[in-house]
Every structure is written in structure tokens, then in C-alpha cells.
Amino acid sequence: MKSIQILKWFLPVLFFNVLPSNSQVELTGTQLLEKAIAYHDPNGQWKQFQGKMAIIMTTPDANTRRTQLELDLPSRYFKSSVRKGNHTVEYIMNRGECKLLFNNSPVIADSYRDSLQITCERAKKMKDYYTYLYGLPMKLKDPGTLIDSKVLRKDFKGMEYLVLKVRYDENVGSDTWYFYFDPTNYNMEVYQFYHDESKNDGEYILLSEEMLVSDIKMPKVRAWYYNKDDKYLGTDDLVKANTLK
């Protein structure tokens, strides 16, 4: 979950901007999204994705969380196995049906359900969370996604990007997202969200390295920061991935 490549965000810019920061470019939002998807998922594999992923998350206080994921999109199957202290919690969503296991047992004491958030609501949130983040930018074609037609060229942390603004229908979500793509190859390198942009709340996520999973280029390392003060929150590292079947 640590990456030397994260340092690139703080290095000086070694080239001149083609256009002034925050200027609009000719490319439309939909066109930029298509180019980004062509980079990350050139063979259109995401809809048929079936994979296992091992993720390690670290935080500034040196806490570590290990998560094993199984994701089978055609079968609508999701499983997350999370190590929490001396316990293992498994969240399973199978065609909309929820199953919860605590140390391999469906019998879970109420005290553990509360303290470790072992609920079906939590299982659904984790499914949506991991499917969304590891499915980007392909997930931006889902129903209810509102792609801004304007694409900006913007500097962020000393690097220049093409930026796509995304909002959602009310029944899907209320946050405003910005996705930052390398203007030379359309690789997604940053994303950022706000609950209320006027308050500069929310977070930004720096992406570094890549892992090829079922012919999909996925970010290996994701480092999270607050928008308001650049406070570091933690890092997710995709340490291993392979096909489910």
C-alpha cells in the first residue's frame, strides 16, 4: 500500500501547459470517457468480470486491514472476507440475497454485530463500494450517471490533466465527482468527490501503478486525502488478483 510513484504528485512540472489551467478543450465529456475506457478496458471485459482480489489497507496510525474479494458480475455474486483483529467477517451478496459469517459461522452475537458492523446493509455498501471503485472508469456508463459535456484541462498537484465532471440522478447519489486523466494516453490517475463543493469537503484519491486483471488495467495503489487540508487518510494496495474461475 506504499508506492514511490506517489511522489510524482509533488515533483515540479517538466513541461509547458498546452492550454491555460482550467481551460475548456474540444473533447466532449462522453468522448473523454470513451477514450479512458478504451485505455483501461480495451476488450470490454468489465461486464463479464470474474475475479479474486487481495487488498491491504493501511492508515496513518499503522493499523492494517486485509480484505479478500470475490466478484462475479454475470452471476451477481460478491464476497468480502475481512480480517478484523482476531476475527474474520464475511459479507456475501448472491443475486440480492445476503449472507453473513463470523469466524465461518452464521451464528453471530449481537455484541459483535454492533461493534464490527456485521449487517446486510454493510454488505450491500461494501459491494457497491468495491464494484464502483475497481470498476472505474467503466462504471461511469451506468444508468443515472450524468456526464458533464465540458472537459477542462487542469493542473492538480503539479501535473496536468483532462478533467471529467460527473453527477448522479437523485435516486443514485448526491456527490459531485471529478476524474483526472492523463492527456497523452487517457489513463485515470486521480479522482475526487465532494458532498458540498462550496464547503470544499470530501476527498481526493491519488492512483499509482497498475495491475492487469482479466485484461483490465486497474489502479494498484490508491492513497486517500481530505480535500480541505490535504490530510492523509490511508492507502489501499491491490497486492494480488487473478480470475475467479
C-alpha beads as a LAMMPS data file, in Angstrom:
LAMMPS data file: protein, C-alpha beads

245 atoms
244 bonds

1 atom types
1 bond types

-500.0 500.0 xlo xhi
-500.0 500.0 ylo yhi
-500.0 500.0 zlo zhi

Masses

1 110.0

Atoms # bond

1 1 1 0.000 0.000 0.000
2 1 1 3.054 2.231 -0.237
3 1 1 4.344 3.484 -3.532
4 1 1 7.307 5.572 -4.589
5 1 1 5.215 6.660 -7.542
6 1 1 3.043 8.738 -5.208
7 1 1 5.990 11.163 -5.055
8 1 1 5.322 12.177 -8.649
9 1 1 2.410 14.293 -7.476
10 1 1 4.838 16.611 -5.714
11 1 1 7.542 16.876 -8.367
12 1 1 7.883 20.071 -10.433
13 1 1 6.212 20.169 -13.814
14 1 1 8.779 19.475 -16.534
15 1 1 6.721 20.640 -19.480
16 1 1 4.720 23.672 -20.554
17 1 1 0.931 23.652 -20.451
18 1 1 -0.578 23.413 -23.892
19 1 1 -3.607 25.320 -22.633
20 1 1 -4.067 27.536 -19.563
21 1 1 -5.172 25.739 -16.387
22 1 1 -8.944 25.188 -16.156
23 1 1 -9.453 25.991 -19.849
24 1 1 -12.003 24.020 -21.821
25 1 1 -10.868 21.622 -24.533
26 1 1 -12.627 20.469 -27.685
27 1 1 -13.119 16.910 -26.476
28 1 1 -16.596 16.301 -25.013
29 1 1 -17.172 14.533 -21.721
30 1 1 -18.598 11.468 -23.429
31 1 1 -15.662 11.312 -25.842
32 1 1 -13.156 11.543 -22.984
33 1 1 -14.924 8.758 -21.125
34 1 1 -14.843 6.503 -24.188
35 1 1 -11.106 7.104 -24.617
36 1 1 -10.483 6.376 -20.939
37 1 1 -12.462 3.139 -21.107
38 1 1 -10.558 2.159 -24.250
39 1 1 -7.337 2.544 -22.252
40 1 1 -8.446 0.679 -19.122
41 1 1 -10.733 -1.953 -20.646
42 1 1 -9.792 -2.203 -24.334
43 1 1 -11.512 -5.557 -24.834
44 1 1 -14.730 -4.742 -22.972
45 1 1 -14.171 -7.294 -20.208
46 1 1 -15.692 -5.431 -17.256
47 1 1 -19.295 -6.613 -17.721
48 1 1 -18.059 -10.228 -17.651
49 1 1 -15.593 -9.679 -14.814
50 1 1 -14.970 -12.675 -12.535
51 1 1 -12.029 -12.195 -10.230
52 1 1 -10.396 -12.551 -6.834
53 1 1 -8.549 -9.631 -5.290
54 1 1 -6.412 -9.287 -2.159
55 1 1 -6.289 -5.760 -0.731
56 1 1 -4.261 -4.379 2.159
57 1 1 -5.310 -1.082 3.677
58 1 1 -3.003 0.914 5.950
59 1 1 -3.731 4.110 7.890
60 1 1 -1.505 6.776 9.484
61 1 1 -1.865 5.138 12.907
62 1 1 -0.274 1.977 11.443
63 1 1 -3.481 -0.033 11.501
64 1 1 -3.743 -2.662 8.781
65 1 1 -6.840 -4.296 7.327
66 1 1 -6.685 -7.240 4.956
67 1 1 -9.584 -7.896 2.609
68 1 1 -10.167 -10.763 0.202
69 1 1 -12.726 -10.063 -2.536
70 1 1 -14.573 -12.340 -4.909
71 1 1 -16.562 -10.613 -7.626
72 1 1 -18.614 -12.371 -10.299
73 1 1 -20.602 -9.750 -12.194
74 1 1 -22.513 -12.107 -14.556
75 1 1 -23.714 -14.156 -11.570
76 1 1 -24.351 -11.069 -9.408
77 1 1 -22.118 -12.534 -6.724
78 1 1 -19.957 -10.612 -4.256
79 1 1 -17.966 -11.839 -1.287
80 1 1 -15.744 -9.846 1.032
81 1 1 -13.687 -11.560 3.709
82 1 1 -12.222 -9.043 6.157
83 1 1 -9.783 -9.741 8.950
84 1 1 -10.673 -7.582 11.986
85 1 1 -8.333 -8.180 14.896
86 1 1 -8.561 -11.862 15.796
87 1 1 -11.801 -12.315 13.881
88 1 1 -12.818 -12.853 10.271
89 1 1 -16.043 -11.362 8.920
90 1 1 -17.518 -12.473 5.600
91 1 1 -20.111 -10.431 3.715
92 1 1 -21.791 -12.258 0.844
93 1 1 -24.299 -10.886 -1.672
94 1 1 -25.617 -13.546 -4.053
95 1 1 -28.247 -12.325 -6.540
96 1 1 -29.504 -9.846 -3.984
97 1 1 -29.570 -12.321 -1.101
98 1 1 -27.359 -11.531 1.893
99 1 1 -25.334 -13.969 3.984
100 1 1 -23.104 -13.055 6.926
101 1 1 -20.448 -15.199 8.592
102 1 1 -18.393 -14.554 11.710
103 1 1 -15.361 -16.813 12.069
104 1 1 -17.005 -19.125 9.485
105 1 1 -20.252 -19.336 11.479
106 1 1 -23.684 -17.813 10.694
107 1 1 -24.328 -17.566 14.443
108 1 1 -23.274 -14.042 15.433
109 1 1 -23.674 -12.489 18.877
110 1 1 -25.389 -9.096 18.919
111 1 1 -22.332 -7.515 20.532
112 1 1 -20.192 -8.494 17.552
113 1 1 -22.858 -7.467 15.039
114 1 1 -22.846 -3.967 16.514
115 1 1 -19.144 -3.466 17.197
116 1 1 -17.928 -4.955 13.897
117 1 1 -20.823 -3.755 11.710
118 1 1 -21.837 -7.240 10.619
119 1 1 -25.084 -6.339 8.857
120 1 1 -26.658 -6.855 5.443
121 1 1 -26.715 -3.079 4.996
122 1 1 -22.953 -3.086 5.448
123 1 1 -22.619 -5.980 2.982
124 1 1 -24.504 -4.059 0.286
125 1 1 -22.447 -0.920 0.886
126 1 1 -19.212 -2.861 0.561
127 1 1 -20.408 -4.482 -2.656
128 1 1 -21.305 -1.086 -4.123
129 1 1 -18.060 0.481 -2.865
130 1 1 -15.641 -2.081 -4.278
131 1 1 -17.557 -2.633 -7.502
132 1 1 -17.632 1.107 -8.161
133 1 1 -14.008 1.930 -7.391
134 1 1 -12.423 -1.059 -9.110
135 1 1 -14.869 -0.761 -11.989
136 1 1 -13.879 2.811 -12.857
137 1 1 -13.984 4.377 -15.364
138 1 1 -16.329 1.759 -16.893
139 1 1 -18.885 2.286 -14.115
140 1 1 -19.417 5.826 -15.375
141 1 1 -21.626 4.351 -18.099
142 1 1 -24.120 3.029 -15.538
143 1 1 -27.715 4.369 -15.623
144 1 1 -28.198 7.523 -13.581
145 1 1 -24.697 8.848 -14.271
146 1 1 -24.688 12.434 -15.536
147 1 1 -21.571 13.213 -17.577
148 1 1 -20.801 16.921 -17.982
149 1 1 -20.275 17.747 -21.642
150 1 1 -17.413 20.153 -20.850
151 1 1 -13.900 18.812 -20.366
152 1 1 -11.336 21.013 -18.644
153 1 1 -7.558 20.971 -18.772
154 1 1 -6.482 21.469 -15.195
155 1 1 -3.334 21.362 -13.036
156 1 1 -3.510 19.175 -9.929
157 1 1 -0.549 18.578 -7.627
158 1 1 1.841 19.842 -10.290
159 1 1 0.516 17.627 -13.078
160 1 1 -1.758 18.478 -15.973
161 1 1 -4.946 16.511 -16.614
162 1 1 -8.103 16.349 -18.654
163 1 1 -10.900 16.532 -16.094
164 1 1 -14.349 14.974 -16.328
165 1 1 -17.129 16.197 -14.031
166 1 1 -19.782 13.667 -13.010
167 1 1 -23.017 13.978 -11.056
168 1 1 -25.818 11.494 -10.456
169 1 1 -29.580 11.273 -10.525
170 1 1 -31.081 11.871 -7.088
171 1 1 -32.031 8.220 -6.681
172 1 1 -28.429 7.152 -7.389
173 1 1 -26.253 9.588 -5.431
174 1 1 -25.754 13.186 -4.386
175 1 1 -21.974 13.646 -4.518
176 1 1 -20.125 15.523 -7.262
177 1 1 -17.127 13.678 -8.709
178 1 1 -14.145 14.781 -10.789
179 1 1 -11.988 12.309 -12.700
180 1 1 -8.479 13.274 -13.830
181 1 1 -6.982 11.648 -16.922
182 1 1 -3.516 11.784 -18.438
183 1 1 -3.932 13.868 -21.638
184 1 1 -1.450 11.686 -23.529
185 1 1 -2.991 8.229 -23.022
186 1 1 -6.228 8.836 -21.009
187 1 1 -5.063 6.845 -18.001
188 1 1 -7.143 7.696 -14.917
189 1 1 -4.712 8.973 -12.270
190 1 1 -6.859 10.875 -9.745
191 1 1 -10.463 11.045 -8.667
192 1 1 -12.114 13.442 -6.284
193 1 1 -15.541 13.843 -4.748
194 1 1 -17.461 16.481 -2.814
195 1 1 -20.600 16.214 -0.712
196 1 1 -20.884 20.018 -0.880
197 1 1 -18.309 21.587 -3.179
198 1 1 -18.864 25.074 -1.721
199 1 1 -17.509 23.747 1.602
200 1 1 -14.503 22.032 -0.013
201 1 1 -15.401 18.839 1.835
202 1 1 -14.959 15.296 0.550
203 1 1 -11.749 13.595 -0.514
204 1 1 -9.341 13.048 -3.366
205 1 1 -7.618 9.807 -4.246
206 1 1 -4.230 9.516 -5.944
207 1 1 -3.825 6.429 -8.115
208 1 1 -0.459 4.904 -8.903
209 1 1 0.905 1.776 -10.534
210 1 1 -1.292 -0.602 -12.490
211 1 1 -2.308 -4.228 -12.281
212 1 1 -3.686 -6.124 -15.248
213 1 1 -6.710 -8.107 -14.070
214 1 1 -8.680 -10.039 -16.729
215 1 1 -7.283 -7.689 -19.394
216 1 1 -8.436 -4.651 -17.384
217 1 1 -5.863 -2.077 -16.244
218 1 1 -6.764 -1.404 -12.598
219 1 1 -5.021 1.031 -10.251
220 1 1 -2.861 -0.923 -7.839
221 1 1 -2.368 1.778 -5.204
222 1 1 -4.962 4.292 -4.018
223 1 1 -3.958 6.957 -1.484
224 1 1 -6.788 8.926 0.155
225 1 1 -6.693 12.559 1.346
226 1 1 -9.155 15.178 2.587
227 1 1 -9.832 17.996 0.102
228 1 1 -9.916 20.720 2.760
229 1 1 -6.469 20.272 4.276
230 1 1 -4.720 17.506 2.292
231 1 1 -4.748 15.331 5.406
232 1 1 -3.663 11.798 4.571
233 1 1 -6.288 9.159 5.419
234 1 1 -4.870 5.870 4.249
235 1 1 -3.803 3.720 1.323
236 1 1 -5.307 0.678 -0.381
237 1 1 -2.912 -1.682 -2.130
238 1 1 -4.168 -4.316 -4.552
239 1 1 -1.467 -6.855 -3.743
240 1 1 -2.808 -9.805 -5.731
241 1 1 -5.511 -10.520 -8.298
242 1 1 -6.497 -13.447 -10.500
243 1 1 -9.521 -14.914 -12.225
244 1 1 -12.301 -16.417 -10.153
245 1 1 -12.725 -19.494 -12.326

Bonds

1 1 1 2
2 1 2 3
3 1 3 4
4 1 4 5
5 1 5 6
6 1 6 7
7 1 7 8
8 1 8 9
9 1 9 10
10 1 10 11
11 1 11 12
12 1 12 13
13 1 13 14
14 1 14 15
15 1 15 16
16 1 16 17
17 1 17 18
18 1 18 19
19 1 19 20
20 1 20 21
21 1 21 22
22 1 22 23
23 1 23 24
24 1 24 25
25 1 25 26
26 1 26 27
27 1 27 28
28 1 28 29
29 1 29 30
30 1 30 31
31 1 31 32
32 1 32 33
33 1 33 34
34 1 34 35
35 1 35 36
36 1 36 37
37 1 37 38
38 1 38 39
39 1 39 40
40 1 40 41
41 1 41 42
42 1 42 43
43 1 43 44
44 1 44 45
45 1 45 46
46 1 46 47
47 1 47 48
48 1 48 49
49 1 49 50
50 1 50 51
51 1 51 52
52 1 52 53
53 1 53 54
54 1 54 55
55 1 55 56
56 1 56 57
57 1 57 58
58 1 58 59
59 1 59 60
60 1 60 61
61 1 61 62
62 1 62 63
63 1 63 64
64 1 64 65
65 1 65 66
66 1 66 67
67 1 67 68
68 1 68 69
69 1 69 70
70 1 70 71
71 1 71 72
72 1 72 73
73 1 73 74
74 1 74 75
75 1 75 76
76 1 76 77
77 1 77 78
78 1 78 79
79 1 79 80
80 1 80 81
81 1 81 82
82 1 82 83
83 1 83 84
84 1 84 85
85 1 85 86
86 1 86 87
87 1 87 88
88 1 88 89
89 1 89 90
90 1 90 91
91 1 91 92
92 1 92 93
93 1 93 94
94 1 94 95
95 1 95 96
96 1 96 97
97 1 97 98
98 1 98 99
99 1 99 100
100 1 100 101
101 1 101 102
102 1 102 103
103 1 103 104
104 1 104 105
105 1 105 106
106 1 106 107
107 1 107 108
108 1 108 109
109 1 109 110
110 1 110 111
111 1 111 112
112 1 112 113
113 1 113 114
114 1 114 115
115 1 115 116
116 1 116 117
117 1 117 118
118 1 118 119
119 1 119 120
120 1 120 121
121 1 121 122
122 1 122 123
123 1 123 124
124 1 124 125
125 1 125 126
126 1 126 127
127 1 127 128
128 1 128 129
129 1 129 130
130 1 130 131
131 1 131 132
132 1 132 133
133 1 133 134
134 1 134 135
135 1 135 136
136 1 136 137
137 1 137 138
138 1 138 139
139 1 139 140
140 1 140 141
141 1 141 142
142 1 142 143
143 1 143 144
144 1 144 145
145 1 145 146
146 1 146 147
147 1 147 148
148 1 148 149
149 1 149 150
150 1 150 151
151 1 151 152
152 1 152 153
153 1 153 154
154 1 154 155
155 1 155 156
156 1 156 157
157 1 157 158
158 1 158 159
159 1 159 160
160 1 160 161
161 1 161 162
162 1 162 163
163 1 163 164
164 1 164 165
165 1 165 166
166 1 166 167
167 1 167 168
168 1 168 169
169 1 169 170
170 1 170 171
171 1 171 172
172 1 172 173
173 1 173 174
174 1 174 175
175 1 175 176
176 1 176 177
177 1 177 178
178 1 178 179
179 1 179 180
180 1 180 181
181 1 181 182
182 1 182 183
183 1 183 184
184 1 184 185
185 1 185 186
186 1 186 187
187 1 187 188
188 1 188 189
189 1 189 190
190 1 190 191
191 1 191 192
192 1 192 193
193 1 193 194
194 1 194 195
195 1 195 196
196 1 196 197
197 1 197 198
198 1 198 199
199 1 199 200
200 1 200 201
201 1 201 202
202 1 202 203
203 1 203 204
204 1 204 205
205 1 205 206
206 1 206 207
207 1 207 208
208 1 208 209
209 1 209 210
210 1 210 211
211 1 211 212
212 1 212 213
213 1 213 214
214 1 214 215
215 1 215 216
216 1 216 217
217 1 217 218
218 1 218 219
219 1 219 220
220 1 220 221
221 1 221 222
222 1 222 223
223 1 223 224
224 1 224 225
225 1 225 226
226 1 226 227
227 1 227 228
228 1 228 229
229 1 229 230
230 1 230 231
231 1 231 232
232 1 232 233
233 1 233 234
234 1 234 235
235 1 235 236
236 1 236 237
237 1 237 238
238 1 238 239
239 1 239 240
240 1 240 241
241 1 241 242
242 1 242 243
243 1 243 244
244 1 244 245
